[in-house]
Amino acid sequence: MVKICCIGAGYVGGPTMAVIALKCPAIEVAVVDISKPRIDAWNSDRLPIYEPGLDEVVKECRGRNLFFSTDVEKHVAEADIIFVSVNTPTKTRGLGAGKAADLTYWESAARMIADVSKSDKIIVEKSTVPVKTAEAIEKILTHNSKGINYQILSNPEFLAEGTAIEDLFKPDRVLIGGRETPGGKKAVQALKEVYAHWVPEDRIITTNLWSAELSKLAANAFLAQRISSVNAISALCEATGANVSEVAYAVGKDSRIGPRFLNASVGFGGSCFQKDILNLVYICECNGLPEVSNYWKQVIKINDYQKSRFVNRVVSSMFNTVSGKKIAVLGFAFKKDTGDTRETPAIDVCHGLLGDKAQISIYDPQVTEDQIQRDLAMSKFDWDHPMHLQPTSPTAFKQVSVVWDAYEATKGAHGVCILTEWDEFKTLDYQKIFDNMQKPAFVFDGRNMVDPEKLREIGFIVYSIGKPLDAWLKDMPAVV
């Protein structure tokens, strides 16, 4: 029986290993983490992450060939294949601060593997890592090898949150990078055989190590670039009276471009896009490519611009002040169908509104009050450090309340900001919301979820990103 161990029971490790266990009943899969609360949650009826379809997969395999444990060293020592899925946060100080990946947790995982291993291992990079990480990991392992043979593979994940289980069942591609040596090729083949249980062979791509590592960063950078491109056009649409949805539809009909990732919004979030682009920027700078690094920096600049533009729209529309005004925020997660708030645009929008002394009432169907208060109190890159190393939540923001109902959030509000595209926001009773709000009542739609004309008929003043401006807004231009 092949034994697989995954170090790190987060968004990547948990779902990926659960699907491997489901599809490969003859393989024993252990997911290990030093965080006891996280492992306890994986072993309970309430999993630590929300992902459609995940509960069913875990419940079918758990206790059969899928195990969650804090006994890290035991399972690492016994495993044939070790997936490493630990955090790779952006450095907050020292060389490369604000751009480079912090490989502290990766390095300690590698040293621990070297300490406890008594048999040959295949080590698989699952976390997003900078190009050439494998080389660093190899050096640590070979210098501490005690005669044990290690093969390092890169097997980046390409999951989209909200559809992770579906993505794992039917991936566009599985990418495996390894050394072009006899041992490296053998290791690639061993991992390929795991995925071949359910992934068609033509979708399993094998490359050299560096291509696999760079492909992950490049894929996320290209996706983020599309979002920043359409968001840049949305600003121009507002200035000219064009409709960004119509422009994006026309552009997306070109088969060379395609329609996906062309929805204008308040900005992209999530654990990967910004981090991976910053990483790419740093690698380009280290390799003497300033023009290339500046190109990718601009993708993040446009994303930041879009968030500040949205906040300025809110403030300028409401007589240039939101001080003491209640603003309802609908949606805090970075996208629908996930409880993940990492790098969500809602954080920057809320900070902007709080800076102008707004009273904020937040409703999100999947995000807890504790999480929201932590996110608003945390420094920029703290979210990517393990929970026990994050600063404990200081006193909550008194200007922020978190409620469990959209109507409660909007009651008595001066304005409503829609920041996550949860389906339920399309079907809210906006007449009821309008009746219970202060007048004039504003809706700022950061996801183009609502029909602006219908809302204007009710009496709202509506701002939709990239759509022709309400007459009211034309008189109150937002300056960034």
C-alpha positions in Angstrom: 0.0 0.0 0.0 1.4 3.4 -1.0 1.2 5.9 1.8 0.8 9.6 1.2 1.2 12.3 3.9 0.3 15.9 3.4 1.9 18.5 5.7 -0.6 21.4 6.1 -4.4 21.0 6.5 -5.5 24.2 4.9 -7.5 25.2 1.8 -5.1 23.2 -0.5 -4.1 20.2 1.6 -7.5 19.2 3.0 -9.6 19.1 -0.2 -6.8 17.7 -2.4 -6.0 14.9 -0.1 -9.7 14.1 0.4 -10.2 13.7 -3.3 -7.0 11.6 -3.7 -8.4 9.3 -0.9 -11.8 9.1 -2.6 -10.4 8.2 -6.0 -7.6 5.9 -4.8 -9.0 3.6 -2.2 -5.8 1.5 -2.1 -3.7 4.5 -1.0 -3.6 5.5 2.7 -3.7 9.3 3.0 -2.8 11.2 6.1 -3.2 15.0 6.5 -1.1 16.4 9.3 -0.9 19.8 10.9 0.6 21.2 14.2 -2.7 23.1 14.8 -4.8 20.9 17.1 -8.0 23.0 16.6 -7.7 22.7 12.9 -7.2 18.9 13.0 -10.0 18.6 15.5 -12.3 20.5 13.1 -11.3 18.1 10.2 -12.3 15.2 12.4 -15.6 16.8 13.4 -19.0 17.4 11.7 -18.1 21.0 11.1 -15.1 21.2 8.8 -12.7 24.2 9.1 -13.4 25.3 5.5 -16.5 25.7 3.5 -16.4 24.3 0.0 -19.4 22.9 -1.8 -19.2 19.0 -2.0 -16.2 18.8 0.5 -18.3 17.4 3.4 -19.5 14.4 1.4 -16.0 13.5 0.2 -14.5 13.7 3.7 -17.3 11.8 5.3 -17.0 9.0 2.8 -13.2 8.5 3.3 -12.4 9.6 6.8 -11.4 6.7 9.0 -11.2 4.4 6.0 -8.1 5.6 4.1 -8.2 9.3 5.0 -6.8 10.4 8.4 -6.3 13.8 10.0 -3.6 13.9 12.7 -1.3 16.2 14.7 1.3 13.3 14.9 3.3 14.9 12.1 6.5 13.0 12.6 5.0 9.6 12.7 3.1 10.0 9.4 6.0 11.8 7.6 8.3 8.9 8.6 5.9 6.3 7.3 5.0 8.0 4.0 6.3 7.2 0.5 5.1 10.5 -1.0 5.0 13.7 1.1 3.0 16.7 -0.1 4.1 19.9 1.5 1.3 22.4 1.6 2.5 24.9 4.2 2.1 28.7 4.2 4.4 30.7 2.0 3.6 34.2 3.2 5.0 37.4 1.7 7.9 38.7 3.8 7.1 41.6 6.0 10.7 42.6 6.8 14.2 42.2 5.6 15.4 41.4 2.1 12.5 41.5 -0.4 10.0 42.7 2.2 6.5 43.3 0.7 7.3 41.1 -2.4 9.4 38.0 -1.7 8.0 34.8 -0.3 8.9 33.9 3.2 10.1 30.3 3.1 10.4 29.9 6.9 7.7 27.2 7.1 8.9 25.4 4.0 12.4 25.2 5.4 11.3 23.9 8.8 9.2 21.3 7.1 12.2 20.2 5.0 14.4 20.0 8.0 11.8 18.0 9.9 11.4 15.5 7.0 15.2 15.1 7.0 15.2 14.4 10.8 12.5 11.7 10.8 12.9 9.9 7.5 14.3 6.4 7.5 13.3 5.5 3.9 13.5 7.1 0.5 10.8 9.8 -0.1 9.2 11.7 -2.9 8.7 15.3 -1.7 5.9 17.2 -3.6 5.7 21.0 -3.6 2.0 21.8 -3.4 2.1 25.3 -1.9 2.7 28.1 -4.4 6.5 28.7 -4.2 9.0 30.9 -5.9 10.9 29.5 -8.8 14.0 27.6 -7.6 12.5 26.7 -4.2 13.0 23.0 -5.1 16.7 23.7 -5.4 16.8 25.1 -1.8 14.7 22.2 -0.5 17.0 19.7 -2.2 20.1 21.3 -0.6 18.6 21.1 2.9 17.6 17.4 2.3 20.8 16.2 0.7 23.0 17.9 3.3 21.0 16.1 6.0 20.2 13.0 4.1 21.9 10.2 6.2 22.1 8.1 3.0 18.3 8.5 2.2 17.4 9.4 -1.4 14.9 12.3 -1.9 13.3 13.3 -5.1 11.6 16.8 -5.2 8.6 17.3 -7.5 6.6 20.5 -8.2 2.9 19.8 -8.4 1.2 23.2 -8.2 -2.6 23.4 -7.5 -4.9 25.3 -9.8 -8.1 25.2 -7.6 -10.6 28.0 -7.7 -12.4 28.4 -4.3 -16.1 27.7 -4.5 -15.5 25.1 -7.2 -12.5 23.3 -5.7 -14.0 19.8 -5.5 -15.3 20.1 -9.0 -11.8 21.3 -10.1 -10.2 18.3 -8.4 -12.6 15.8 -10.0 -12.2 17.3 -13.5 -9.0 19.3 -13.7 -8.1 21.3 -16.8 -4.6 19.9 -16.2 -2.4 18.3 -13.6 1.1 19.7 -13.8 4.1 17.7 -12.5 7.6 19.0 -12.7 10.7 16.9 -11.8 14.4 16.6 -12.4 15.3 15.2 -15.8 17.4 12.4 -14.2 16.5 8.7 -14.0 15.4 9.1 -10.3 13.5 12.3 -11.1 11.6 10.6 -14.0 10.7 7.6 -11.8 9.3 10.0 -9.2 7.3 11.9 -11.8 5.9 8.6 -13.0 5.0 7.5 -9.4 2.9 10.7 -8.8 1.4 10.5 -12.3 0.1 7.0 -11.4 -1.7 8.5 -8.4 -3.6 11.1 -10.5 -4.1 8.6 -13.4 -6.7 6.9 -11.2 -9.2 9.5 -12.4 -7.5 12.1 -14.6 -7.2 11.3 -18.3 -3.6 10.9 -19.3 -3.6 13.8 -21.9 -4.4 16.1 -19.0 -1.4 15.2 -16.9 1.5 17.5 -18.1 5.1 16.7 -17.2 7.8 19.4 -17.3 11.1 20.3 -15.7 11.0 21.6 -12.1 11.4 25.2 -13.0 8.7 25.3 -15.6 6.2 23.8 -13.2 7.1 26.3 -10.5 6.9 29.2 -12.8 3.7 28.0 -14.6 1.7 28.5 -11.4 2.9 32.1 -10.8 2.4 32.9 -14.5 -1.2 31.4 -14.6 -2.3 33.5 -11.7 -0.6 36.6 -13.0 -2.4 36.2 -16.4 -5.8 35.7 -14.7 -5.3 38.7 -12.4 -4.1 40.7 -15.4 -7.4 40.1 -17.2 -9.4 41.3 -14.2 -7.2 44.5 -13.9 -7.6 45.0 -17.7 -11.4 45.0 -17.5 -11.4 47.1 -14.3 -9.2 49.7 -16.0 -11.7 49.8 -18.9 -14.6 50.2 -16.3 -13.1 53.5 -15.2 -13.1 54.7 -18.8 -16.6 53.4 -19.3 -17.9 55.6 -16.4 -16.1 58.6 -17.8 -17.5 58.2 -21.4 -21.0 56.7 -20.8 -20.1 53.2 -22.2 -21.3 50.1 -20.4 -18.5 47.8 -19.3 -20.7 44.7 -19.5 -21.4 45.4 -23.1 -17.8 46.1 -23.9 -16.6 43.0 -22.0 -19.2 40.8 -23.9 -18.1 42.2 -27.3 -14.4 41.7 -26.4 -15.0 38.2 -25.0 -16.7 37.1 -28.2 -13.3 37.1 -29.9 -12.3 33.5 -29.7 -8.7 34.5 -29.1 -9.7 36.3 -25.9 -12.7 34.4 -24.6 -15.3 35.6 -22.1 -13.9 34.4 -18.7 -12.5 36.7 -16.1 -13.9 39.8 -17.8 -16.4 40.8 -15.1 -15.6 44.3 -13.8 -15.7 44.5 -10.0 -14.5 46.3 -7.0 -11.2 44.3 -7.4 -9.7 40.8 -7.1 -8.9 39.1 -3.8 -8.0 35.7 -2.6 -4.8 34.1 -1.2 -3.0 33.8 -4.5 -3.3 36.6 -7.0 -1.6 39.5 -5.3 1.0 37.2 -3.5 2.0 35.4 -6.7 2.3 38.6 -8.7 4.5 40.2 -6.0 6.6 37.1 -6.0 6.9 37.3 -9.8 7.9 41.0 -9.5 10.6 40.1 -7.0 12.0 37.2 -9.1 12.1 39.5 -12.1 14.0 42.2 -10.1 16.4 39.6 -8.8 17.1 38.5 -12.4 17.8 42.0 -13.6 14.5 42.4 -15.5 13.1 45.8 -14.2 10.8 46.4 -17.2 9.2 43.0 -16.8 8.7 43.5 -13.0 7.2 47.0 -13.6 4.7 45.4 -16.1 3.4 43.0 -13.5 3.4 45.6 -10.7 0.9 47.6 -12.7 -1.7 44.7 -12.4 -1.7 45.2 -8.7 -1.7 49.0 -8.9 -4.9 48.9 -11.0 -6.4 46.6 -8.5 -5.6 49.0 -5.6 -6.8 51.9 -7.7 -10.2 50.1 -8.3 -10.8 49.7 -4.6 -9.9 53.3 -3.7 -12.0 54.5 -6.6 -15.0 52.6 -5.2 -14.5 54.2 -1.7 -14.1 57.6 -3.2 -17.4 57.1 -5.2 -19.2 56.2 -2.0 -17.9 59.2 0.0 -18.2 61.8 -2.8 -21.8 60.7 -3.7 -22.9 61.2 -0.1 -22.1 64.9 0.2 -18.4 64.1 0.6 -18.7 62.6 4.0 -19.8 59.3 5.5 -18.9 60.4 9.1 -21.4 58.9 11.5 -23.5 57.5 8.6 -24.5 53.8 8.6 -23.2 52.0 5.6 -24.4 48.4 5.0 -21.7 46.0 3.5 -23.3 43.0 1.9 -20.6 40.3 1.4 -17.2 40.1 3.0 -15.7 37.0 1.5 -13.5 37.6 -1.6 -15.9 35.7 -3.8 -19.2 33.7 -3.5 -19.4 30.1 -2.3 -16.5 30.4 0.1 -15.9 31.7 3.6 -12.4 32.8 2.6 -11.6 36.4 3.3 -7.9 36.5 2.5 -7.0 39.7 0.6 -10.7 40.3 0.0 -11.4 43.8 -1.4 -13.9 44.3 1.4 -11.1 44.8 3.8 -9.7 47.8 1.9 -13.2 49.2 1.2 -14.1 49.0 4.9 -10.8 50.6 6.0 -11.5 53.4 3.5 -15.0 54.0 5.0 -13.8 53.7 8.6 -11.1 56.3 7.8 -14.0 58.7 7.0 -15.6 57.6 10.3 -18.5 55.6 8.9 -20.6 53.2 11.0 -20.4 49.9 9.1 -22.9 47.0 9.4 -21.7 43.8 7.6 -23.6 40.7 6.5 -22.0 37.7 4.9 -23.6 34.2 4.9 -20.3 32.4 5.6 -18.0 34.7 7.4 -18.1 35.0 11.2 -17.9 38.2 13.2 -14.6 37.1 14.8 -13.0 36.6 11.4 -14.2 40.0 10.1 -12.9 41.8 13.2 -9.5 39.9 12.9 -9.2 40.8 9.2 -9.9 44.5 9.8 -7.3 44.6 12.7 -4.6 42.6 10.9 -1.5 44.1 9.2 -1.3 43.5 5.4 0.5 40.1 5.2 -0.3 38.7 8.6 -3.2 36.5 7.3 -0.8 34.1 5.6 1.1 33.1 8.8 -0.2 30.1 10.8 -3.1 31.0 13.1 -1.1 30.7 16.3 1.5 33.1 15.0 -1.0 35.8 14.0 -1.6 38.7 16.4 -4.5 38.0 18.7 -7.5 40.1 17.9 -7.2 43.4 19.6 -10.4 45.2 20.8 -13.0 45.0 18.0 -13.7 48.1 15.9 -16.6 49.8 17.7 -17.7 51.3 14.4 -18.2 47.8 12.9 -21.2 45.6 13.6 -21.7 42.1 12.0 -25.2 40.8 11.6 -26.7 37.6 10.2 -29.3 39.1 7.9 -29.2 41.5 4.9 -32.3 43.3 6.1 -30.8 43.9 9.5 -27.6 45.2 8.0 -29.5 47.7 5.7 -32.0 48.9 8.3 -31.5 52.7 8.9 -28.5 52.7 6.5 -27.7 55.7 4.3 -26.0 53.5 1.7 -25.5 49.8 0.7 -22.2 48.4 -0.7 -22.4 45.0 -2.4 -18.9 43.6 -2.2 -19.4 39.8 -2.8 -21.5 38.3 -5.6 -23.6 35.9 -3.3 -26.6 34.7 -5.3 -29.0 35.7 -2.6 -28.2 39.4 -3.1 -29.9 39.2 -6.5 -33.2 38.2 -5.0 -33.4 40.5 -2.0 -36.6 42.6 -1.6 -35.0 45.9 -2.5 -38.4 47.8 -2.0 -38.3 46.6 1.6 -34.7 47.6 2.0 -35.4 51.1 0.5 -38.4 51.6 2.8 -36.2 51.0 5.9 -33.2 53.2 4.8 -32.4 56.9 5.3 -33.1 59.0 2.3 -31.6 59.7 -0.2 -30.8 55.9 -0.3 -27.7 54.8 -2.1 -26.7 51.4 -3.6 -23.0 51.0 -4.6 -22.8 47.7 -6.5 -19.2 46.5 -6.5 -20.1 43.3 -8.4 -22.7 44.4 -10.9 -25.3 42.1 -9.2 -28.4 44.3 -9.4 -30.4 45.8 -12.2 -29.7 49.6 -11.8 -32.8 50.7 -13.7 -35.2 48.6 -11.4 -33.5 50.0 -8.3 -33.8 53.6 -9.7 -37.5 53.0 -10.2 -37.8 52.1 -6.5 -36.0 55.4 -5.7 -32.4 54.4 -5.1 -29.4 56.4 -6.3 -27.3 53.6 -7.9 -23.6 53.3 -8.7 -22.7 50.2 -10.7 -19.0 49.7 -11.6 -18.4 50.6 -15.3 -22.0 51.4 -16.1 -23.4 54.8 -17.2 -23.5 57.1 -14.2 -26.6 58.1 -12.3 -27.4 61.8 -12.9 -26.7 62.4 -9.2 -23.2 60.9 -9.5 -22.3 63.0 -12.5 -22.7 66.1 -10.4 -20.4 64.7 -7.7 -17.3 63.4 -9.4 -15.0 61.0 -7.5 -11.4 62.1 -7.6 -8.7 59.5 -6.7 
